[in-house]
């Protein structure tokens, strides 16, 4: 059994995991507030 803490910017409700060929892949999507925002900068 293994356990770990999720990062603060991970969305815990959307965690998925795949186990194939002896390898466990855990997918932790970032929450919307953690994703970078695009800011338009006008250069004159």
CHARMM-style PDB file with segment names, atoms N, HN, CA, C and O in Angstrom:
ATOM      1  N   UNK     1       0.846  -1.171   0.000  1.00  0.00      PROA
ATOM      2  CA  UNK     1       0.000   0.000   0.000  1.00  0.00      PROA
ATOM      3  C   UNK     1       0.894   1.237   0.000  1.00  0.00      PROA
ATOM      4  O   UNK     1       1.880   1.294   0.734  1.00  0.00      PROA
ATOM      5  N   UNK     2       0.553   2.211  -0.810  1.00  0.00      PROA
ATOM      6  HN  UNK     2      -0.249   2.165  -1.406  1.00  0.00      PROA
ATOM      7  CA  UNK     2       1.287   3.482  -0.870  1.00  0.00      PROA
ATOM      8  C   UNK     2       0.292   4.613  -0.708  1.00  0.00      PROA
ATOM      9  O   UNK     2      -0.875   4.483  -1.076  1.00  0.00      PROA
ATOM     10  N   UNK     3       0.747   5.699  -0.169  1.00  0.00      PROA
ATOM     11  HN  UNK     3       1.696   5.804   0.130  1.00  0.00      PROA
ATOM     12  CA  UNK     3      -0.107   6.885  -0.064  1.00  0.00      PROA
ATOM     13  C   UNK     3       0.755   8.121  -0.246  1.00  0.00      PROA
ATOM     14  O   UNK     3       1.958   8.090   0.012  1.00  0.00      PROA
ATOM     15  N   UNK     4       0.138   9.211  -0.691  1.00  0.00      PROA
ATOM     16  HN  UNK     4      -0.840   9.236  -0.900  1.00  0.00      PROA
ATOM     17  CA  UNK     4       0.840  10.469  -0.863  1.00  0.00      PROA
ATOM     18  C   UNK     4      -0.169  11.600  -0.808  1.00  0.00      PROA
ATOM     19  O   UNK     4      -1.365  11.399  -1.022  1.00  0.00      PROA
ATOM     20  N   UNK     5       0.323  12.767  -0.524  1.00  0.00      PROA
ATOM     21  HN  UNK     5       1.294  12.930  -0.350  1.00  0.00      PROA
ATOM     22  CA  UNK     5      -0.534  13.953  -0.457  1.00  0.00      PROA
ATOM     23  C   UNK     5      -0.607  14.594  -1.841  1.00  0.00      PROA
ATOM     24  O   UNK     5       0.393  14.659  -2.557  1.00  0.00      PROA
ATOM     25  N   UNK     6      -1.785  15.061  -2.205  1.00  0.00      PROA
ATOM     26  HN  UNK     6      -2.596  15.008  -1.624  1.00  0.00      PROA
ATOM     27  CA  UNK     6      -1.956  15.742  -3.490  1.00  0.00      PROA
ATOM     28  C   UNK     6      -1.440  17.164  -3.393  1.00  0.00      PROA
ATOM     29  O   UNK     6      -1.557  17.792  -2.340  1.00  0.00      PROA
ATOM     30  N   UNK     7      -0.870  17.686  -4.475  1.00  0.00      PROA
ATOM     31  HN  UNK     7      -0.775  17.176  -5.330  1.00  0.00      PROA
ATOM     32  CA  UNK     7      -0.455  19.086  -4.469  1.00  0.00      PROA
ATOM     33  C   UNK     7      -1.677  19.995  -4.311  1.00  0.00      PROA
ATOM     34  O   UNK     7      -2.792  19.605  -4.656  1.00  0.00      PROA
ATOM     35  N   UNK     8      -1.467  21.188  -3.798  1.00  0.00      PROA
ATOM     36  HN  UNK     8      -0.561  21.505  -3.517  1.00  0.00      PROA
ATOM     37  CA  UNK     8      -2.582  22.105  -3.564  1.00  0.00      PROA
ATOM     38  C   UNK     8      -3.296  22.505  -4.846  1.00  0.00      PROA
ATOM     39  O   UNK     8      -4.496  22.779  -4.822  1.00  0.00      PROA
ATOM     40  N   UNK     9      -2.571  22.542  -5.979  1.00  0.00      PROA
ATOM     41  HN  UNK     9      -1.597  22.318  -5.999  1.00  0.00      PROA
ATOM     42  CA  UNK     9      -3.195  22.975  -7.224  1.00  0.00      PROA
ATOM     43  C   UNK     9      -3.833  21.829  -8.010  1.00  0.00      PROA
ATOM     44  O   UNK     9      -4.297  22.048  -9.129  1.00  0.00      PROA
ATOM     45  N   UNK    10      -3.871  20.612  -7.456  1.00  0.00      PROA
ATOM     46  HN  UNK    10      -3.495  20.434  -6.547  1.00  0.00      PROA
ATOM     47  CA  UNK    10      -4.490  19.472  -8.137  1.00  0.00      PROA
ATOM     48  C   UNK    10      -5.980  19.430  -7.821  1.00  0.00      PROA
ATOM     49  O   UNK    10      -6.402  19.762  -6.713  1.00  0.00      PROA
ATOM     50  N   UNK    11      -6.768  19.017  -8.809  1.00  0.00      PROA
ATOM     51  HN  UNK    11      -6.424  18.748  -9.709  1.00  0.00      PROA
ATOM     52  CA  UNK    11      -8.210  18.872  -8.630  1.00  0.00      PROA
ATOM     53  C   UNK    11      -8.478  17.431  -8.195  1.00  0.00      PROA
ATOM     54  O   UNK    11      -8.513  16.530  -9.033  1.00  0.00      PROA
ATOM     55  N   UNK    12      -8.665  17.212  -6.922  1.00  0.00      PROA
ATOM     56  HN  UNK    12      -8.637  17.944  -6.241  1.00  0.00      PROA
ATOM     57  CA  UNK    12      -8.822  15.878  -6.360  1.00  0.00      PROA
ATOM     58  C   UNK    12     -10.038  15.129  -6.847  1.00  0.00      PROA
ATOM     59  O   UNK    12     -10.061  13.901  -6.774  1.00  0.00      PROA
ATOM     60  N   UNK    13     -11.053  15.817  -7.343  1.00  0.00      PROA
ATOM     61  HN  UNK    13     -11.034  16.815  -7.402  1.00  0.00      PROA
ATOM     62  CA  UNK    13     -12.260  15.148  -7.815  1.00  0.00      PROA
ATOM     63  C   UNK    13     -12.094  14.551  -9.209  1.00  0.00      PROA
ATOM     64  O   UNK    13     -12.949  13.782  -9.648  1.00  0.00      PROA
ATOM     65  N   UNK    14     -11.009  14.890  -9.917  1.00  0.00      PROA
ATOM     66  HN  UNK    14     -10.315  15.515  -9.560  1.00  0.00      PROA
ATOM     67  CA  UNK    14     -10.813  14.408 -11.286  1.00  0.00      PROA
ATOM     68  C   UNK    14      -9.558  13.537 -11.430  1.00  0.00      PROA
ATOM     69  O   UNK    14      -9.028  13.400 -12.532  1.00  0.00      PROA
ATOM     70  N   UNK    15      -9.087  12.958 -10.344  1.00  0.00      PROA
ATOM     71  HN  UNK    15      -9.518  13.070  -9.448  1.00  0.00      PROA
ATOM     72  CA  UNK    15      -7.897  12.117 -10.381  1.00  0.00      PROA
ATOM     73  C   UNK    15      -8.249  10.790 -11.054  1.00  0.00      PROA
ATOM     74  O   UNK    15      -9.272  10.183 -10.739  1.00  0.00      PROA
ATOM     75  N   UNK    16      -7.398  10.343 -11.980  1.00  0.00      PROA
ATOM     76  HN  UNK    16      -6.567  10.837 -12.236  1.00  0.00      PROA
ATOM     77  CA  UNK    16      -7.576   9.045 -12.622  1.00  0.00      PROA
ATOM     78  C   UNK    16      -6.263   8.275 -12.542  1.00  0.00      PROA
ATOM     79  O   UNK    16      -5.194   8.863 -12.378  1.00  0.00      PROA
ATOM     80  N   UNK    17      -6.358   6.954 -12.660  1.00  0.00      PROA
ATOM     81  HN  UNK    17      -7.226   6.476 -12.794  1.00  0.00      PROA
ATOM     82  CA  UNK    17      -5.156   6.125 -12.607  1.00  0.00      PROA
ATOM     83  C   UNK    17      -5.308   4.954 -13.569  1.00  0.00      PROA
ATOM     84  O   UNK    17      -6.406   4.429 -13.758  1.00  0.00      PROA
ATOM     85  N   UNK    18      -4.191   4.550 -14.176  1.00  0.00      PROA
ATOM     86  HN  UNK    18      -3.299   4.976 -14.023  1.00  0.00      PROA
ATOM     87  CA  UNK    18      -4.139   3.393 -15.065  1.00  0.00      PROA
ATOM     88  C   UNK    18      -3.020   2.486 -14.585  1.00  0.00      PROA
ATOM     89  O   UNK    18      -1.955   2.956 -14.186  1.00  0.00      PROA
ATOM     90  N   UNK    19      -3.266   1.186 -14.625  1.00  0.00      PROA
ATOM     91  HN  UNK    19      -4.131   0.804 -14.950  1.00  0.00      PROA
ATOM     92  CA  UNK    19      -2.253   0.210 -14.252  1.00  0.00      PROA
ATOM     93  C   UNK    19      -2.058  -0.723 -15.437  1.00  0.00      PROA
ATOM     94  O   UNK    19      -2.974  -1.452 -15.818  1.00  0.00      PROA
ATOM     95  N   UNK    20      -0.851  -0.698 -16.026  1.00  0.00      PROA
ATOM     96  HN  UNK    20      -0.107  -0.106 -15.717  1.00  0.00      PROA
ATOM     97  CA  UNK    20      -0.589  -1.528 -17.196  1.00  0.00      PROA
ATOM     98  C   UNK    20       0.867  -1.995 -17.168  1.00  0.00      PROA
ATOM     99  O   UNK    20       1.774  -1.200 -16.919  1.00  0.00      PROA
ATOM    100  N   UNK    21       1.080  -3.246 -17.416  1.00  0.00      PROA
ATOM    101  HN  UNK    21       0.344  -3.892 -17.618  1.00  0.00      PROA
ATOM    102  CA  UNK    21       2.420  -3.838 -17.462  1.00  0.00      PROA
ATOM    103  C   UNK    21       3.235  -3.550 -16.202  1.00  0.00      PROA
ATOM    104  O   UNK    21       4.441  -3.314 -16.280  1.00  0.00      PROA
ATOM    105  N   UNK    22       2.583  -3.569 -15.054  1.00  0.00      PROA
ATOM    106  HN  UNK    22       1.604  -3.761 -14.990  1.00  0.00      PROA
ATOM    107  CA  UNK    22       3.274  -3.360 -13.789  1.00  0.00      PROA
ATOM    108  C   UNK    22       3.592  -1.912 -13.456  1.00  0.00      PROA
ATOM    109  O   UNK    22       4.309  -1.640 -12.492  1.00  0.00      PROA
ATOM    110  N   UNK    23       3.057  -0.966 -14.256  1.00  0.00      PROA
ATOM    111  HN  UNK    23       2.475  -1.188 -15.038  1.00  0.00      PROA
ATOM    112  CA  UNK    23       3.328   0.459 -14.024  1.00  0.00      PROA
ATOM    113  C   UNK    23       2.011   1.177 -13.721  1.00  0.00      PROA
ATOM    114  O   UNK    23       1.045   1.050 -14.473  1.00  0.00      PROA
ATOM    115  N   UNK    24       1.977   1.913 -12.642  1.00  0.00      PROA
ATOM    116  HN  UNK    24       2.762   2.016 -12.031  1.00  0.00      PROA
ATOM    117  CA  UNK    24       0.809   2.702 -12.271  1.00  0.00      PROA
ATOM    118  C   UNK    24       1.011   4.137 -12.716  1.00  0.00      PROA
ATOM    119  O   UNK    24       1.988   4.777 -12.327  1.00  0.00      PROA
ATOM    120  N   UNK    25       0.105   4.644 -13.522  1.00  0.00      PROA
ATOM    121  HN  UNK    25      -0.688   4.125 -13.838  1.00  0.00      PROA
ATOM    122  CA  UNK    25       0.131   6.040 -13.966  1.00  0.00      PROA
ATOM    123  C   UNK    25      -1.022   6.768 -13.286  1.00  0.00      PROA
ATOM    124  O   UNK    25      -2.182   6.391 -13.453  1.00  0.00      PROA
ATOM    125  N   UNK    26      -0.709   7.802 -12.527  1.00  0.00      PROA
ATOM    126  HN  UNK    26       0.234   8.109 -12.392  1.00  0.00      PROA
ATOM    127  CA  UNK    26      -1.718   8.604 -11.841  1.00  0.00      PROA
ATOM    128  C   UNK    26      -1.764   9.964 -12.519  1.00  0.00      PROA
ATOM    129  O   UNK    26      -0.739  10.630 -12.659  1.00  0.00      PROA
ATOM    130  N   UNK    27      -2.950  10.373 -12.935  1.00  0.00      PROA
ATOM    131  HN  UNK    27      -3.783   9.832 -12.820  1.00  0.00      PROA
ATOM    132  CA  UNK    27      -3.142  11.643 -13.630  1.00  0.00      PROA
ATOM    133  C   UNK    27      -3.825  12.626 -12.679  1.00  0.00      PROA
ATOM    134  O   UNK    27      -4.923  12.367 -12.184  1.00  0.00      PROA
ATOM    135  N   UNK    28      -3.158  13.759 -12.431  1.00  0.00      PROA
ATOM    136  HN  UNK    28      -2.266  13.969 -12.833  1.00  0.00      PROA
ATOM    137  CA  UNK    28      -3.659  14.774 -11.514  1.00  0.00      PROA
ATOM    138  C   UNK    28      -3.867  16.089 -12.279  1.00  0.00      PROA
ATOM    139  O   UNK    28      -2.930  16.877 -12.406  1.00  0.00      PROA
ATOM    140  N   UNK    29      -5.069  16.333 -12.783  1.00  0.00      PROA
ATOM    141  HN  UNK    29      -5.830  15.694 -12.679  1.00  0.00      PROA
ATOM    142  CA  UNK    29      -5.278  17.593 -13.498  1.00  0.00      PROA
ATOM    143  C   UNK    29      -5.241  18.782 -12.539  1.00  0.00      PROA
ATOM    144  O   UNK    29      -5.653  18.683 -11.383  1.00  0.00      PROA
ATOM    145  N   UNK    30      -4.740  19.901 -13.045  1.00  0.00      PROA
ATOM    146  HN  UNK    30      -4.405  19.981 -13.984  1.00  0.00      PROA
ATOM    147  CA  UNK    30      -4.699  21.112 -12.234  1.00  0.00      PROA
ATOM    148  C   UNK    30      -6.090  21.724 -12.142  1.00  0.00      PROA
ATOM    149  O   UNK    30      -6.896  21.588 -13.062  1.00  0.00      PROA
ATOM    150  N   UNK    31      -6.365  22.391 -11.040  1.00  0.00      PROA
ATOM    151  HN  UNK    31      -5.710  22.501 -10.293  1.00  0.00      PROA
ATOM    152  CA  UNK    31      -7.639  23.077 -10.896  1.00  0.00      PROA
ATOM    153  C   UNK    31      -7.644  24.327 -11.773  1.00  0.00      PROA
ATOM    154  O   UNK    31      -6.590  24.801 -12.196  1.00  0.00      PROA
ATOM    155  N   UNK    32      -8.819  24.849 -12.037  1.00  0.00      PROA
ATOM    156  HN  UNK    32      -9.675  24.464 -11.694  1.00  0.00      PROA
ATOM    157  CA  UNK    32      -8.943  26.020 -12.901  1.00  0.00      PROA
ATOM    158  C   UNK    32      -8.183  27.224 -12.342  1.00  0.00      PROA
ATOM    159  O   UNK    32      -7.597  27.994 -13.103  1.00  0.00      PROA
ATOM    160  N   UNK    33      -8.190  27.387 -11.032  1.00  0.00      PROA
ATOM    161  HN  UNK    33      -8.665  26.762 -10.414  1.00  0.00      PROA
ATOM    162  CA  UNK    33      -7.515  28.555 -10.451  1.00  0.00      PROA
ATOM    163  C   UNK    33      -5.994  28.456 -10.551  1.00  0.00      PROA
ATOM    164  O   UNK    33      -5.305  29.469 -10.438  1.00  0.00      PROA
ATOM    165  N   UNK    34      -5.459  27.249 -10.761  1.00  0.00      PROA
ATOM    166  HN  UNK    34      -6.019  26.426 -10.852  1.00  0.00      PROA
ATOM    167  CA  UNK    34      -4.010  27.068 -10.850  1.00  0.00      PROA
ATOM    168  C   UNK    34      -3.477  27.233 -12.271  1.00  0.00      PROA
ATOM    169  O   UNK    34      -2.271  27.386 -12.466  1.00  0.00      PROA
ATOM    170  N   UNK    35      -4.362  27.201 -13.259  1.00  0.00      PROA
ATOM    171  HN  UNK    35      -5.342  27.076 -13.101  1.00  0.00      PROA
ATOM    172  CA  UNK    35      -3.911  27.306 -14.646  1.00  0.00      PROA
ATOM    173  C   UNK    35      -3.519  28.742 -14.962  1.00  0.00      PROA
ATOM    174  O   UNK    35      -4.156  29.681 -14.484  1.00  0.00      PROA
ATOM    175  N   UNK    36      -2.478  28.916 -15.761  1.00  0.00      PROA
ATOM    176  HN  UNK    36      -1.961  28.153 -16.150  1.00  0.00      PROA
ATOM    177  CA  UNK    36      -2.035  30.275 -16.088  1.00  0.00      PROA
ATOM    178  C   UNK    36      -3.074  31.010 -16.932  1.00  0.00      PROA
ATOM    179  O   UNK    36      -3.816  30.406 -17.706  1.00  0.00      PROA
ATOM    180  N   UNK    37      -3.104  32.305 -16.762  1.00  0.00      PROA
ATOM    181  HN  UNK    37      -2.501  32.796 -16.133  1.00  0.00      PROA
ATOM    182  CA  UNK    37      -4.030  33.147 -17.514  1.00  0.00      PROA
ATOM    183  C   UNK    37      -3.259  33.882 -18.600  1.00  0.00      PROA
ATOM    184  O   UNK    37      -2.130  34.325 -18.385  1.00  0.00      PROA
ATOM    185  N   UNK    38      -3.875  34.007 -19.762  1.00  0.00      PROA
ATOM    186  HN  UNK    38      -4.791  33.647 -19.938  1.00  0.00      PROA
ATOM    187  CA  UNK    38      -3.256  34.750 -20.855  1.00  0.00      PROA
ATOM    188  C   UNK    38      -3.576  36.243 -20.677  1.00  0.00      PROA
ATOM    189  O   UNK    38      -4.724  36.631 -20.460  1.00  0.00      PROA
ATOM    190  N   UNK    39      -2.552  37.039 -20.775  1.00  0.00      PROA
ATOM    191  HN  UNK    39      -1.620  36.724 -20.951  1.00  0.00      PROA
ATOM    192  CA  UNK    39      -2.721  38.494 -20.639  1.00  0.00      PROA
ATOM    193  C   UNK    39      -2.191  39.116 -21.903  1.00  0.00      PROA
ATOM    194  O   UNK    39      -1.046  38.885 -22.292  1.00  0.00      PROA
ATOM    195  N   UNK    40      -3.036  39.914 -22.550  1.00  0.00      PROA
ATOM    196  HN  UNK    40      -3.966  40.101 -22.234  1.00  0.00      PROA
ATOM    197  CA  UNK    40      -2.612  40.579 -23.792  1.00  0.00      PROA
ATOM    198  C   UNK    40      -1.881  41.867 -23.446  1.00  0.00      PROA
ATOM    199  O   UNK    40      -2.361  42.679 -22.655  1.00  0.00      PROA
ATOM    200  N   UNK    41      -0.723  42.036 -24.046  1.00  0.00      PROA
ATOM    201  HN  UNK    41      -0.334  41.377 -24.689  1.00  0.00      PROA
ATOM    202  CA  UNK    41       0.084  43.245 -23.824  1.00  0.00      PROA
ATOM    203  C   UNK    41       0.260  43.943 -25.156  1.00  0.00      PROA
ATOM    204  O   UNK    41       0.751  43.357 -26.120  1.00  0.00      PROA
ATOM    205  N   UNK    42      -0.143  45.192 -25.199  1.00  0.00      PROA
ATOM    206  HN  UNK    42      -0.543  45.669 -24.416  1.00  0.00      PROA
ATOM    207  CA  UNK    42      -0.018  45.956 -26.440  1.00  0.00      PROA
ATOM    208  C   UNK    42       1.315  46.703 -26.430  1.00  0.00      PROA
ATOM    209  O   UNK    42       1.666  47.372 -25.458  1.00  0.00      PROA
ATOM    210  N   UNK    43       2.046  46.569 -27.534  1.00  0.00      PROA
ATOM    211  HN  UNK    43       1.761  46.025 -28.323  1.00  0.00      PROA
ATOM    212  CA  UNK    43       3.332  47.223 -27.670  1.00  0.00      PROA
ATOM    213  C   UNK    43       3.162  48.339 -28.676  1.00  0.00      PROA
ATOM    214  O   UNK    43       2.681  48.122 -29.787  1.00  0.00      PROA
ATOM    215  N   UNK    44       3.558  49.532 -28.282  1.00  0.00      PROA
ATOM    216  HN  UNK    44       3.950  49.709 -27.379  1.00  0.00      PROA
ATOM    217  CA  UNK    44       3.415  50.675 -29.200  1.00  0.00      PROA
ATOM    218  C   UNK    44       4.754  51.197 -29.638  1.00  0.00      PROA
ATOM    219  OT1 UNK    44       4.820  52.154 -30.409  1.00  0.00      PROA
TER     220      UNK     44
END
